[in-house]
């Protein structure tokens, strides 16, 4: 019997790798606009869904587990049992146990593929920093909204966001919501939001609502102060959605641009991660960082080959793709680029370090919790706001370090918005929970738009600068009804930061962080739940307290902490023995074009990338 179970387990691993890689390769090609094989991707996505939702595989897995557990303890194979339980969790999280639901999943996949193909032809446009009309990606719209000093130009970006909302509602999104709800009901759930929440976070809507409501209550005071102070400083018009981001941060983002240019972002990510002791264990990383027509307009990280230890006991390094959509000649692009590199690079570090005996533990879909996965990426990108990180890495073309005054002004602009920013995340699950509770008869474009605006007003007190239905996560079944994971992750991030600050006193270039994250958060993969990873490292279960306290801090207390961290960093001796590299094979691509790779070393790769950026976006073209 153990031999039979072993053969079954090994075959599962091999078959999964094949179907998963086929799907992910086509996902990358179609989302990066290097292929228009939407039909091929839909077919591969369907094959992957069929694999992870196959009742026969679930039944066989349960039978092998039962047979192994029936053996005397001395004859049981603990690693094999562990691996099979991983497969059991995956199948139970994804199983579609009736023909009607399986047929509906097929319809959903086809409908999403058609919507995605049509949306690639959508060309929203705005007025840029030079006063010129241009077709703009979501990233470009958001950056222009935050940095353009001319109100009419900012408003053009918000209008483009609204046009995306209307397009989405007129081109199949409402039908998708209906299909998803029919699918959920076929599986015995009230609606799709309830299904996704239970599968992804092992949580009921009531439990999530309690967490969200508690966080909103805890941050009401800070949020009200922010809106009142903005109006006092700039007048009532500051709360218009095309003004809010600019008056809260626009000038600082423009001033930061000198010290956070796009070209050096790659080098700064590599150097900072190396000094944190983060290693990729031989993974192959492919990065596509620049915007272009047809490319998916949101950063993501997917792994065509999950890392694991195979049947021969050999390490299988991951193959991981991640993307950004930077426009190097737009102010703020460097800041957005390095944020994406740290965020998606954090995801990649996580998935490159899962060290279990099956790929089922190291893939990014259920039963892998989105909150757990996002904790890894958001912890990494949280470092970018730290004063000691900025002082060490943020430099202009002349090599001059960012001045203390600008660090202070960045805190003065960002800290009052902390509650607003976190509540902006909460708006989405509040909206999606209500959206999927609507009946088919209630689902009209007018009703859904009204729900979006009402939810924004209830949680934020203003219309959001980022209109709800322009958020791409809502369109794809993997990310739909999952946005709450970001807020839950932020809560865990600040719990993690508090632990490292309590135990080590600092975060930037702390060589102990990478190994500790690998040991407690990354290596187990989804073999344990999110709460268990937090307990393993921090000694306490999930808590929202640390994030709420961070949101409630005053500018003065944040600046005092920043000054203390700068003084401590100046006096600190850092580790001299650093990893020689990230231990990864890195390729920087722009669609089908290879811009640079690490075959001659990471330094040479960064130099080649910087030269390419300078050649294609010369300093004279940079916005002044």
N, C-alpha and C positions, 0 to 999 in steps of 0.2 A: 504493500500500500504506500509506504513513503516514496518508493521509486515512481509509482504512478503519479503521486502528488507532485513530485519534483519535476517530472516530465511535463505535466500540465502547467506548472508555474513557469518553467523556463520558456515554454511555447507562448504563454501569455505575454511575457516580456518581449520576446522577439516579434510577435505579431503586432503588439501595440506600437513598438518603435517604428515599424514599417508604415502602418496606417497613419500614425501621428506625424511622421516626417513628411509624408506625401501631402497631407493637409496643410502643414505649416509652410512648406516650400511654396505652395500655390497661394496661400494667404499672403506671404511676403511679396510675391511677384505681382499679385493683383492690387494689393494695398499700396505698393510702391510705384504702381503704374508702369512697371516694366512688362506687363502682360495684360491682355484684356480677356483672358480665358476665364470669364465668370462662370461659365457652365462647368468647366473642369474643376474650379474651386468648389462650387456647390456640390458636385459629385463627390469630391474628396472629403468635404465637410460632412456630407451624408454618410459616407463610409465610416468616418471616425465616430459619428454619433451612433451609428448602428453597433459599432464595436463596444463602446462604453455603456450602451443601454441594452445589451443582449441578455434576455432572461436566461438563456441556456448557459451562458458563462457564469451568471450569478448562481444558478442552481448547482453547477459543477463545482464552483468555488466553495459553496457552503458544504457540499458533500465531502470534499477533500479535507476541509477544516475539521468537520465532525469525525472523520475517520482518523485523522492524526491525533485529535484530542482523546479519542477512545483508547489509544495505545497506552501501555505503561509509561510512566513519566520518563524512565530511562531511555525509552525508545523513541520518544518524541523528538522531532527536529525543530528546535526553537526558532532558528532563523527562517526556516521554510514556513513555519506557522505565522511568523511575523509578516513575511512577504504576502502570504495568502490573505491575511487579515487586511493588508493594505489594498489588495484587489477587491476584497469584499466591501470595504468602505467606498471605493471608487464606483463599483457597480451599483451599490445601494443609493449613492448620491445621484446617479445618472439614469437609473433604470426606467425604462418605459415599458410597463408590463401589460399593455393591451394594444390591439391593432389600431384602434381609433386614434390613440395618442401618437403612435408611431407615424401614422399617416399625416397627422397634424404637424408633427415635427418636420416632416418632409416639406410640407407646404410653407412652414415658417422659413426654412433654409432657402427655398426658392424665392420667396417674397423678399427676404433680406438681400439676397444676391442681386435681385432686380433693382431694388431701391438703391443699393450701393453703386451699381453700374450707372444708374441715372444720375445720382448725386455727383458723380465724378465730372459730369458735364455742367453742373451748376457753377456759375462764375460770379460770386458776389464781388462788388467793387466799392471802393471808397476814395476819398481824397487824401493823399499822403502828405508827408511833412513838407514836400516841395510844392504843394498845391496842385498836384497832378492827379487825375483819375487813374486808378490802377485796379486790376483784378487782385483780390486779397484772400489769403488763407485765414483760417480762424485765428491763428497766432498773430498774423499781421493786423487783423481787425482789433484784437485785444490790446496789442502794443500801441497802436495808433490812438486808441481810446484812452490809454493811460498817459501818453507822452506828447501828443500834438497840442501845441499852445493855442491853436485856432479852434474856437468852439464849433464852427460850422463843419470843419474837417473831422473833429471828433464825432459830431452828430452823424456824419455820413457813415462812419463805422458802425454806430449803433443801428442806423437804418438798415445797413447790410445784414446785421444779425437778425433783425426783424424779418427781412426778406427770406432768410434761411428758414425761420420758423414757419412762415406761411407756405414756403415750398414743401417742407417736410409734411405739414398737415394736408397738403393737396396731392401728395405723391406716394401715398401708401402707408404712412405711419399709423393712422387710425385703424386700418385693416390689420396691421401687424399686432396692435394691442388686442384686437378682438380675437385673432388667431392664438395669441399667447394665452389669453384667458380661457379659450376653449381647450387648449392643450392642458392647462393646469387643472381644469375641471374634469377632464378625462382621467386625470391621475388622482382625483379625489380631493383636490384643494379648492378653496373658495375662489382664488384668483392667482395670477402669475406672480404678483409681488410676494404673496405668502409662500408660494412654492420656492422661489429663488432665495428668500431669506432663510428658510429652514435648511435648504440644501447647502447654501454658501456659508452661513454663519451659525447654523444650529440654534436659531433664535425665532421666536414668534413675533408677529407684528406688534402685539401688546408689549412684549419685552423691549423691542426697539423703541417704540413710542415713549416708554418710560425713561429710557436713557436719553433720547432726544429732548423730551420735555424737561428733564432734570438739567441738562446742559443749557438749554435756553433760559431756564429760570436763573441758573448760576451766572449767566453772562448778560442778563437784562440791564443791569446797572451800567456796566462798561459800555454796552452797545448804545444805550440812551445818551451817555456822556459824549460819545463820538459824534453822533448825529447833531447834538446840540452845539458842540464846539465847532463843527464844520460850518453850521449855519451862522454862528456868531462871527466867525472869521471871514466868511465868503458870501453870506447872504443865502436866501432860500433857494436860489437857482443851483447851488452846489449839489443839491440832492437829485437833480436830473440825472438819469442814468449815463448820459454822455459827459457829465461833468465830474461825477463822484470820484472816479479813479484818478483823474488828472489832478484835482485839487487836494487829494489825500496823498498822492505820491509822484505825480508827473514830473515836477521840477527835480526831485531827488533822483528819479530814474534817469533823467537827462544828464545830470551831473555825474552819476555813477558810470555812465557809458564810457567815459574816458579811462576808467580803471578796470572795467569789465568788458573789454572788446571781445568780439566773436573769435578771432583767429587763435588766441592763446588759450581759449576755454578748454580745448582737448588736453593740452599739456598740464594745465592746472588741475584738471580732474585726475589725470594719471598720477601726478606727483602727490596730491593730497591723499588719494586712496592708498598709494604705496606707504605713505607715512602713517596711515592708520593700520597698517598690517593686513590690508585686504588682499586676498589672493584668489585667482580664478581657476586654479588647479588644472591648467592645461586647456581650458575651454577656448573655443573659437568664437570670437565676437565680431559681428558685422554691424556697422553703424552707418545709417543714412541720415544725415543731419540737416540737409538744406531743403527748402520748399521748392516745389515745382508743380506745374499743372497736372492734375489728376491724382497726385499723391494724397494719401490719407492724412487728414489735417488734425492729427493729435498724436502725441508721443505714445509709444507702447513698447513693451518688451515681451517677446515670445521666444521659446526655445525649441527649435525643431528636433534637437537631440537632448533629452533629459539626462542629467548626470546620475550615475548609479554604479554599484559594484556588481559585475555580471556573474554568471554561473561559475566561471573559472576563478572568481575572486579578483579579477582585474578591474581597475578603475576605468570607467567610461566617461571621459570628459564631456561636458555639455557643448552644444552648439547653440548660440544665442544671438538673436537679432534685436536691435533696438533702434529707435528712430526719433528724430526731432523735425521741426519744420521752420528752421531759422532763415531769416532774410538778412544777411550780414550788413547791408547798407541801410538798415532801419535802426533807429535809436532804440535801445533796450534789447536788441537781439542777442548781445553777448550775455546779458544777465539771464535771459530766458534759456539760452543754449546751455550755460553751465548748470542751471537748475535741472534741465532735462538730463544732462550727462550724469549728474549726481543721483537723480531720481531713478532713471532707467538703469544706470550703472549699479545702483543699489539692488534693484530687482535681479540684474544679471549676476551679481555676487552671491545673492541668496541661492538662485537656481543652479549656479555653478558649484555650490558647496553642499548640496544635499547628498549625503553619503549613506544611503540605504541600499537594500539588495533588489530593488525593482524601480523602474522608471515611474511607476504609479505614484510614488512618494514625491517626485520632483517635477510634476507638471503643474501648470498654473491654474487649472480649472478645478471645480468641485471634485473631491472634498477639500481641496486647498482653500482655506478661508481667504477672502479678499482682504479683510482687515489684517490678517496675519501677513499676507504678501506685501500689502502696502506699508506695513510697519517698517519693513526692511528698507524700502526705497525712501520713505519719508524721513526716517531717521537720518539717512545720508544727506538728503537735501536740506534738512534743518540746520546743518552745520554752516551753510552759506550765509546765514544771517548773524552768525556769531562774530563779535568784534575782533577776537584774536585770529579767526580765520581770515577775515577781510584784511587785517593788518599784515598778515603773512603772505597773502596771495594776490590781493587786488592792487595791481600796479598799472601805471599808464605806459605809453610807448617809450618814454624817457627813463623808465625804471623807477619812477617816483611812487612811493607808497601812498595809498589812500589816506587823506588827512583825518585826524580825529574829529574835526568839525563836521565832515561829511558823514562819518559813522554816527555821530550824535544826531544829525539831521535825518539820517535814514531811520534811526530808532524813533525820532519824533514824528515821522510820517507813517511808519508801519505799525508801531505799537498801538496807537489808538484804533487802528483798523483790525486788530487781531480778532476781537469778538465778531465783527462784521464778516471777516473772511471765513471763520469757522462756521458761523451761522449760514453763510452762503452755501456751504456744503450741505448743511442740514435741510435747506430748502428742497433739495432734490429728492431725498427719500420721502419727505412729507408729501411732495407733489406726486411722486410715482405711486405711493401707497394709495392716495385718493384716486389717481387716474385709473388704476386697475380695479378699483371698487365700482367704477361707473359701469352701467349696463351698456349693451350695444346700442340701444336706442338713445342713450344720453351722449354717446361719443360723437360729437360734432366738432368741427374746427373751432367754431365760436365758443363752445362750452369748454373745450380743452385750453384754449388761450385764456379764457376768463379764469379758469382754475389756476393756471400758471401765475397770472398776475396777482390773484388773490393770495396765493401761497407766499409769493415774494413779499407782498405788503404785510402779511401777518407775521412773518419771521424776521424780515429785514426792516420793515417800516418804509421801504422805498421800492421802486421798480428796479430789479437787478440790472447792473451794467452788462451782465452776461445772460441774455434771454434763455429761458429754460430749454426750449425746443431746438436751440442751436447747439446744445451739448451733444456731442456725437455718441456718448455712452448709451443714450437712450435708444439708439437705432439698432444696436447689435445685441443679439440674445445673450452673449457671454457677459456683457457689461450692463445690460439693462437690469433695472431693479437691484443694482448692486452698489450704488454710489455711496450709501451709508458706510461702506467699508473704509472710505477715506477718513471720515470723521472718527470712527472707532480706532483706526490706525493712528491718527494724530494723538488721540488719548494715550495710546500705548507708547508712542514716540516720546512724549514728555515724561512718562513714567520711566522709560529707558534712559533718557537724558538725566533725569534726577538721580538714577542709580549711579551712572558713571561719574557725575559731578560729586556725589556723596562719597564714592569709593576712591576716585582718582583725582578729583579736583579740577580736571580739565578734559576737553574733548578734542580740540584741534591738534592733529599730529600725535595723538595718543596711540602708540604702537600696540597697546593691549586690546584696543577695541575690536579690530578685525578678528583675531583669534577667539575672543569671547563671544562675539556674535556668531561666528562659525560653529562654536561648540554648543551654544544654548539655543540659538534661533534657527540656524541654517541646516546643520547636519540632520536633525530629525525629520525635516520636510513636514508632510502632513500626517506623519505617524502619531503625532500628539496634537492637541488643540492649541489655539492661540493663548488661552489662559495658562496652559501648562508651560509654554515657552517663557512667558513672563515670570511665572513663579520660579522657573529654573534659573533665570539670570538675576532677577531683582528680589526674589524672596517673597513677593506679594502678588496676589491676583489682580485682574484687570481693574483699573481705577480711572475715572474721569477727572479726579481731583486736580492732578498736576496740570492738565491743559486748561481747565477753568481758572486756576490760579495764575497761569501765564497770561491768559487773556485779561485778567483783572488788574495786572500790574500797571503802575503809572509810568509815564515816560521817565520821570526822575529816578525811580527805583531801577528801571532797566538800564539807564545810563550809568548809575552808580555801579551796578553789576558789571557793565561793559568796561568801565575804567579799571575795576579791580582785576578783571580777566586780562586786560592789556598789560597791567603792571606785573601780574603773575607770569604771563607769557614772556615778558622781557627778561625776567629773572630766572626762568626755568631752563634747565639743561635737558635737551631732547635726546632721544636714543640716536646713537651714531650708526649702529648696525641695522641697516634697512634692507628690506627685500630688494633684489636687483631689478625686479620688474613686477608687473602684475601677474605674471605666469599665465599669459593668454596670447593667443594668436589673433591679432586685431586687424580688421580690414575696414577702412573708411571709404564708403562708396557714395556716389551720387547717381541713383538709378542703376544703370548697367555699367557706369564708368567707375573704375577703381581710382580713387584720389591718392591714397597712401595706405601702407600696411606696415606691420611691425617686423617684417622679415629681416630687416637690418637694424632692428632695435627700436624701442619706443621713442627715443629722442629723435632719431632720423625720421620716423613717421610723423612726429609732431612738426618738425621743421618743414617737411614736404607739404603737409596739410596747410600750415601757415603761409607758405609760399603760394600755394594754389589759391587760397582765399585772397591774399594780397594782389595776385595777378588778375583775378576775376572781379574783385571789389576793391580797387585802389583807394588809397586814403583820400584822394581828391573827390571821390564819389561819396564819401561818408557825409551824412547830413550834419550841418553845422547848427 
